[in-house]
Amino acid sequence: MQKKSFNIGWQQMLSTNGALSFVIAMLCVGFINDSLFPLVSGYLTHWLGEVVGSLLLAAFALILLVLFAHVIGKRLTRQSSNTNVHKKSRPEARKALVLLVSKLEPSKMAINFHLEKLQYLWLFHSSDSENDADLLAEIYQSQCVVRKIPINDVHDPLEYLNKAKSNIYQSLPEGLEVEDVILDFTGMPKAASVGTVLAAREFNAPLQYSAAVKSEKGEQLTTDQPIQIDLQSRT
């Protein structure tokens, strides 16, 4: 850990991307060169000789830079370890649910979990899952507003991303806040999860997934109640 933090700090200190660290490092070097160097150099070379004195002064300057790099590295490492903290819990029932439709029963379980408060339901679907989306719309349209979002290329995460932003997060119905809209990213291909999660995180919207309950042989028996994932950042 010590070596890792030093390496991170050294790279940050000498990188112009870390502007503040770079400026401080350059100021330290300039200060040593302009102010301390003539004084200390003259003193050391007088008592220890020119060669030994110069080497000792160079070593001292190097130690200062190493210590500075170590301090920066520890700070960056600590900040990195305190971000993206994952907490898992059962979600609260929400007013709106975004669902990736693949199979009927897991979709119904996710919807039923929020049904007591559910006002809006968005259903992402492909041509393969359109029938299930139609059936879900038929079942729940009397209890909430159902809006289907068809996907043309199921392997294109950008299509999910753009449609989630334009159809949901950027055009929320009146009276609905982002916090009221939870995304279940369980169904459809992986690209669906990637695209919709990126959209949700851009607006700091809540996320959930539905875990599979499997047999000892690894066969899926049913789907458990959804689990919410909170992605937090601590300072």
N, C-alpha and C positions, 0 to 999 in steps of 0.2 A: 504493500500500500504506500509506503514511504517513497519507494522508487517511482511508482506510478504517479503520485502527486507531484514529485519533482519534475518528471518528464513533461507533464501537462503544464506546469508552471513555467518551465523553460521555454516551451513552444509558445505559450501565451505571451510571455514577456518580450520575446524577440519577434513576435508577429505584429505587423502593422494593423491586423484586424482587431487586436486588443489594444485600441488606441491609447487608453489611459495607462495601461501597464507599460506600453512601449515608450511613451513620453517620460514616465517616471524613471524607467531604466536609462534612457538617454540623458536625463538630467543628472542622475547619479554619476554616470560616466563622465559627463562634462564637469560636474562639481569636483570630482576626484582629480581630473586632469588639470583644471584651471586653478583650484585653490589648494588642495591638499598635496597634490603631487610634487610641486616645487619644494614645499616645506619639508615633507616627510622624506622626499628623495635626497635632499641635501643633508638632512640629519643622518639618515641611514648610510649614505655613501661616505660620510665623514667618519663614522664610527666603524662601519663594517666593510668598507671598500665599495667601489662602484659596482662591481659585478654582483656581489652578494646582496648589497642594498637594493639594487634594481630587481633582482629575483624575488626578494622578500616583499617588496612593494607590489609586484605583479601578483604574487600569491594572495596577498591581503585583498586586493581588488577583486580577484576571482572568487574568494570566499564570500565577499559581500554579494556578488551577483548570484552565487549559488544559494545563499540564504534567502535572498529575495525571491528567487524562482521557487524555492521550497514553500515559502509562505503563500505565494500566489497559487501554487499547485494544490496545497491543502485546502485553501478556500474554495477553489473551483470544484475539487473532488467532493467536498462536503455539500456544496450547492447542488451538484449533480445527483448525489445520493438522496437529496431531499425533494426532488421533483419527480413528477409522474408516479405519485403514490397511488397504488391500486387498492381500492376497498370494495369488497363484494358484500351485498346484502339483498334482501328482498326489496323490490321497488314499492313505492307507494302507488296506489291506483291513480292513474293520470286521466286527464280530459281527452288526450289525443294519443294515438298509437300509430307508428309507422312500421309496417310489416313487410317482410320479404317472403312472398308466398311460394312454397315448394310443395309441402304436404298439407293436407287438410286438417288432420287432427292436431298437430303441433301448433298450427295457426289458430285454431279455435281455442286451445288452452291459453295461448298468449293473450288473445282478445278477451276471453272470459275473466282473466285475472283483473283486468281494468274495467270490466263492464259496468260496475256500479257507478263510475264517474264518467265513462267514455262518452264523448260528444262527437269526435271526429276520428275516422279511420282511413289511413292511406295504405293502399295495397300495391306494392311493386309486384309485377308479374311478367313472365315471358309468354310466348305463344304456347309453350308446353303447360304452363300453370294457369292459363287464362280461365279454363273451366272451373278450377278451384276458386279463383278470385271471384268469378261470377256467382258461385254458390255461396261464398262468404258474404258477398254483397247482399244477396237475397236473404240470408239468414239474419244479418245484423242491420239492414237498412231501416228497420222500424225503431231501432234503439239509438242509432247514431248516424251521422252523415258519412257515407262511404264514398271515397274517391279512388279510382283505379289509376295506376301509372304504368302503362305498358313500356317494356324495354325491348328494343330492337336487337341490340348486340349484347347478349348476356355476359360476354367476357370483356366488356369495355368498362372499366371502373369510372371513366370520365362521364359516361352517359348517366350512370347512377348519381354521380356527384352533382352534375349540372341539373338533373331533373329534381333531385332532392332539394337543392337550393331554390330553384325557380318555382317549383310546385308547392313547396312546403315552407321552408324557413324564411324565405324572402316575401312570402305572401300569406302569412297566417291570417285566419279568419278573425274578425273583430272579437275582442274579449279573450283571445288566446295568447298566452305568452310562451316563449321558447321553453321555459321550464315545464310547461304543461304537456309538451310533446316528447314522448319517449320513443326511441328507436330500438326495435328488436332486430338485430343483425344476424339472426341464426340461419335463415333460409337462403335459397338460391346459390349460385356459384360464389367462390371466394371474391371475385371482382365486385359482386354486389355488396358484400360486407365492407370491403375497402372503400368503395366510392361513397356509400351512405354514411359510414362512420366518419370519414373525412369531412363530409358536409356537416354532420352533427357537431363535430368538435370545433369547426369554424365558428359556430354560433353558441358553443358551450351548452348544447342540448344533452339531456340525459340518455344513457344507453342501457340496454339490457340484452341478455341472451337466454335461450331456453336450453337447459342441459338435458342430454339424453340419459335415460335410465336403461342400463344394459344388463343382460344376463351374464352368468359366469363365462359363457362362451363368447361374449362380446357382441351378442345380438341385441339390437335395440328393442326394448319392450314397450316403452312409452316415453313421454317427455315430462320432465319435472317442471314445477312452477318456475317462472323466470327469475333471473338473478340480475340485479343492477350492478353496473361497474361505474365507480366514481373515479375519474382521473383528476387528481388534485395536484397543486403545486405549493410547496411550503417554502417560506423564506427564513 
